[in-house]
Amino acid sequence: MSKTVFVVDDSTYMRILIKDALTNAGYQIIGEAANGESAIDQLMGLNPDLITLDNILPDMLGTDILQVIKSESKITSKVIMISAVGNAGLDIGAQAYIVKPFTAEQLVNEAKKVLES
């Protein structure tokens, strides 16, 4: 059974890039969100194996979403933070951090590492 992924990024282009890279690597995309509120609403009903989480969103920071996710015992997803700035999130429970711009290969390699750990 393929691993499930939820993608959070305000950029349609980035969501497509992430979804294409992970789908081509055999992962199943089970949802996506362009802002924090939508992400949190959807994630309350899902428990994907992996969440890719942009840090700069229109309504909140990815680290804020990460804190909500980590406070929900029913969500056990691994998280890869994705952003052009800093390395936020590693100190509060993200398993990895990818700096934009990145290649599909970098993303897939990081996803494999995180899901095998």
Phi, psi and omega in degrees: 000135183284150178287145183260147184225141172242130186250126177238114176199139181283344180270121176302318180302314181294320179298317179296314180302313181295313181298316180297313182299314184285324177297316179296336179270002175100006178274156180252119178277119183252001177173165178206157179214148180259353178211169186294317182299314179297318180300311182296315179304312182290319184294337178296337179256000182235160171219072182294158176294326186219142173238127169263128193229110174292145182271331182255104180242161185296331186249344179192173177273151175301327179295329176294318178296318180302318179297320177296314180302313183292337180276348180265109184296336182279352177257112182247017184298146169278151185231131169249117175281140179228122180199162177272349185233140171061196177221042184299147173104334181295329181281349181239019170122356175288144181274339182203166181219128178241133180267131173283143356281155180221165179263161176302321181297317178301315182297312181296318179299318180294317179300316178300313181301312184295316184285339178271348184277000000 
